[in-house]
């Protein structure tokens, strides 16, 4: 019984030293990477190996990205209106602003 508690403490202490990584997989060439989950690893190389073993068991991926969760900076949904508002006054950033000549038919 004592050994079991010792193993649990060692597992908790080891996990405390691991970093959290987010995993993104691209299933085929030409497609976007999709977030598929998170995992704990000591470093990015180990995270890639764990991601390969965990998320591509049936060889369904052609590319794996891992990023430290702490390195990801994201906007908040609640701030969307004020965050995206500045680009609304720049119509030239939207493709509908431009007129295509008649001779251009496949853009």
FENNORGI-V163482 format. One record per residue. RES is the residue in one letter. SS is DSSP state (@ for helix, = for strand, . for the rest). PSI is psi in radians with two decimals (NA if undefined). Layout:
RES/SS/PSI
RES/SS/PSI
This chain:
X/./-0.72
X/@/-0.71
X/@/-0.70
X/@/-0.77
X/@/-0.68
X/@/-0.77
X/@/-0.68
X/@/-0.76
X/@/-0.77
X/@/-0.72
X/@/-0.78
X/@/-0.75
X/@/-0.72
X/@/-0.78
X/@/-0.54
X/@/-0.46
X/./-0.10
X/./2.64
X/=/2.67
X/=/2.26
X/=/2.52
X/=/2.46
X/=/2.31
X/=/2.32
X/=/2.40
X/=/2.06
X/./-0.54
X/./2.76
X/./2.44
X/./-0.18
X/./2.87
X/./2.72
X/./2.43
X/=/2.44
X/=/2.21
X/=/-0.22
X/=/-2.96
X/=/2.77
X/=/2.82
X/=/2.39
X/=/2.86
X/./-0.61
X/./3.01
X/@/-0.64
X/@/-0.77
X/@/-0.63
X/@/-0.69
X/@/-0.76
X/@/-0.80
X/@/-0.71
X/@/-0.75
X/@/-0.83
X/@/-0.57
X/@/-0.74
X/@/-0.12
X/./0.80
X/./-0.54
X/./0.45
X/./0.70
X/./0.09
X/./2.63
X/./-0.22
X/=/2.44
X/=/2.32
X/=/2.44
X/=/2.46
X/=/2.42
X/=/2.32
X/@/-0.63
X/@/-0.30
X/@/-0.12
X/./2.23
X/./2.21
X/./2.61
X/./2.82
X/./2.46
X/@/-0.64
X/@/-0.41
X/@/0.16
X/@/-0.76
X/@/-0.86
X/@/-0.51
X/@/-0.74
X/@/-0.20
X/@/-0.74
X/@/-0.48
X/@/-0.22
X/@/-0.46
X/@/0.24
X/./1.32
X/@/-0.40
X/@/-0.21
X/@/-0.17
X/./2.45
X/@/-0.46
X/@/-0.22
X/@/-0.49
X/./2.49
X/./2.21
X/./2.40
X/./2.68
X/./-0.55
X/./-0.24
X/./1.97
X/./-0.05
X/./0.79
X/./NA
